[in-house]
Amino acid sequence: MNDPDEKATPRAETGQGEELFDLLIPPGVPRKIIMDIIQKFDVELVERKQRLYFANMDGDERELLAFRGKKKTVNEVQDYLYQELQKFIGE
């Protein structure tokens, strides 16, 4: 996803007709990072069904967590999440 406009996928609308976007949270992200993002950004934590296509889960539908918010905010969250995961892995 090199185009910044392709980072998030539209999932819902606000009452004013504005689109909201979901950013799926990869399984295994520490709760501390999730809570930090919820406190720092204007996003909502939601559950979403998603088909998985890797390992032995080919096509299985699972409930995953996602951050939901406005496109610009969700793109910022994606960048922040990536940075925080890099720090976590480096520890």
Secondary structure as UniProt FT lines:
FT   HELIX           4..6
FT   STRAND          9..13
FT   TURN            15..16
FT   STRAND          19..24
FT   TURN            27..28
FT   HELIX           31..40
FT   STRAND          44..52
FT   TURN            55..56
FT   TURN            58..59
FT   STRAND          60..69
FT   HELIX           71..90
//
